[in-house]
Amino acid sequence: MAEYIVMPKLGFDMREGVLNRWLKEVGDAVHKGEVVAEIESDKATLELEAQVEGTLLAFLEEPGSVVPIGANLAIVGQPGEDVSALTGGGDAAKAPAPTPVAATAAAPAPPTAVAEPAPAAATETLSAEFPGGVKATPVARRLAAEKGLSLAQVRGSGPGGRVRRADVEAALVQPPAAPAMPAAPATPVMPAAPTPTAVAIGPDSEAVSTTRLRQAIARRMVESKVSVPHFYVTTEVDMEAALALRQQINALLPDESKVTINDLIVKAAALALRDFPNINATFAGEQIVRHKRIHVGTAVAVEGGLLTVVQKDTDTATLSKIATDNKAMIARARAGKVKPEDVEGSTFSVSNLGAFDVDSFIAIINPPEAAILAVGSVKQVPVVVNGQLAIGTRMKATISADHRVTDGAEAAQFMQAFKKYLETPLRLLV
Amino acid sequence: MARITMRQAITDALREEMLRDENVFIMGQEVGVWGGTYAVTRGFYDEFGPRRVRDTPISEMVIGGAAVGAAMNGLRPVAEFMTINFAFVAFDAIVNHAAKLRSMFGGQMKVPLVFRAPGGGGRQLGATHSHTPDVIFAHFPGLKVVSPATPYDAKGLLKAAIRSDDPVLFIEHATLYQLRGEVPEGEYLLPIGKADVKREGSDVTLIGYAQGLQVAMEAATDLAKEGIEAEVVDLRALRPLDMGPAVASFQKTFKAVVVEEGHRSYGIGAEVVARLQEEAFDYMDAPIKRVAQHEVPLPYSRELEQAALINKQRVIDAVKEIL
């Protein structure tokens, strides 16, 4: 009995993916868990693992195609099995197409790891194995049916990507991930995103096609700026003690867990969020959903855009864990090998341009979060101490906050707390 | 309210019932002059005399058979097996005679007896003397199987068992004899076949009985320190099995772990899981876990024995796996 290989769902807001290339040819044996193709989502290039076993009988999509999640990519079955009915009644265009495949295979391979396992890639696969193509618990199915939510739109946090009750509930309160989606019941009506202006390409200009990551950033930032009323609070932090502490800590730590200034900032933000749970939240129309767990994301510049890598339970994680995890996640992000769990689930973000000699800047909130912290460079500046001019070590930080969730006074108090954690940095260790 | 041991609660229940009804009598090995292997009937021989506190030969077939005969003829025997392991010798009397006679003979006679038996492992008594075979007996219709987890339940359920017109196997987990709990003064009865919520919580449902229930309670206490609130349901009886509170709790928490001291295969966990999926399928949000004794003859070595038995950490691990 022939089965399909389908476009997997690799993230909550993934609607479609690009089939980059096949790693198998028609006639090859396919084993469960074996990498058969390379898929590009908004966020990363990932490997597609087969969920079925047998012989690859036909390709249904060619490399380069943009394919909606759950759509069929290839047919796997018994050698010699007649699949003409499955490929669209023997349509030549859909029949096995060895030539383009061979050509693609011969083309220089992008440096994405082919042999490395990418467990997350396989786990989200829409598959005929499960009712409705989605692995979900019975209670998640019932809730989704009651609320008219399609389970294919929900990212599963359970084992193997299983959609659980909490995932459905989170999806019901989250704003829609893409403006193209009809607004979820709990979210306010959003103004339509402006259509990009048509631009003529002349001899003085050059058209650069956008990556899916670039498109995702464009979509999300428009969504945030047009629907979230931002306000901003800036404060200056004395970083003298934090730098001294960092030096002391790093003298004790191996390279892979050496603590960066950003790790200190992330930890301080997480502790401040614990003091101000209202800011660790999502605006959901009739209600504000406060997240019980604190997951601070760090924006990472990657080729063609940026990704936010997420330290789970940041408030309880030790500095060395934050340092080790962030290093590993940032390395994966820069290598294009990010795992879906690296970039999902943040409840607050930090954007740090300190490395680029920046005084201060303001950031756009990363929905569905309620705030983001923009951090500038640590600088030596003249300061007044007890009426005397002295040299101080200072860093400016600006919070952008969602005015539907919080107000200036609370954001200012949050910044005070954040500042205090960094200025008495032993508190980051206890 | 007095805090007494489970042993004292059982002793009090037996004594009150013997004083109330002169048809109630006790029989078993060493229950009389010696006062019982676990000292449950200490002093009874002097108080009630040899006619009502009868030492038997070292033959479980005699104990089982004589108890059935006495019950058929209008007495209310409380027959003690020194341990549940020895009840295997009397299996025929228990499941073929005690459990079947009333229905096979159209209700011409009743068999109002109680078999009491200490059971369970954890005391370095070796594989043959450490069984928790409760589910084997609970398999057979016609026999009620009760196993309490607290002194309060032990007293109320044993008194109800003695007054039951049908045979009851009353299994006392030997490691619980020293467990203390509040027991009110004066008489009370608890219905056989009613489960009980021993601790309220909203995150996960732990279902157990007897020693398993106590292990579940310890795990719940530790989990609460991490902010995980477990609801703990005590089945109290394996037959009739009351799933009401467990189902209601599962519909609230969507997740469950069954904790039992017996082996995992064909255990009470298997039965409870089957019923939860039948009665609350649409509330299931994770696989229902079973924490049970490993599938080995229980070792004698203390370390190996403890490794094979259930403990609170295994329950905590199971909970975290599905949260």
Boltz contact constraints between the chains, C-beta under 6 A:
constraints:
  - contact:
      token1: [A, 137]
      token2: [B, 284]
      max_distance: 6.0
  - contact:
      token1: [A, 137]
      token2: [B, 285]
      max_distance: 6.0
  - contact:
      token1: [A, 138]
      token2: [B, 281]
      max_distance: 6.0
  - contact:
      token1: [A, 138]
      token2: [B, 282]
      max_distance: 6.0
  - contact:
      token1: [A, 138]
      token2: [B, 284]
      max_distance: 6.0
  - contact:
      token1: [A, 139]
      token2: [B, 254]
      max_distance: 6.0
  - contact:
      token1: [A, 139]
      token2: [B, 283]
      max_distance: 6.0
  - contact:
      token1: [A, 139]
      token2: [B, 284]
      max_distance: 6.0
  - contact:
      token1: [A, 139]
      token2: [B, 285]
      max_distance: 6.0
  - contact:
      token1: [A, 142]
      token2: [B, 282]
      max_distance: 6.0
  - contact:
      token1: [A, 164]
      token2: [B, 285]
      max_distance: 6.0
  - contact:
      token1: [A, 165]
      token2: [B, 254]
      max_distance: 6.0
  - contact:
      token1: [A, 165]
      token2: [B, 285]
      max_distance: 6.0
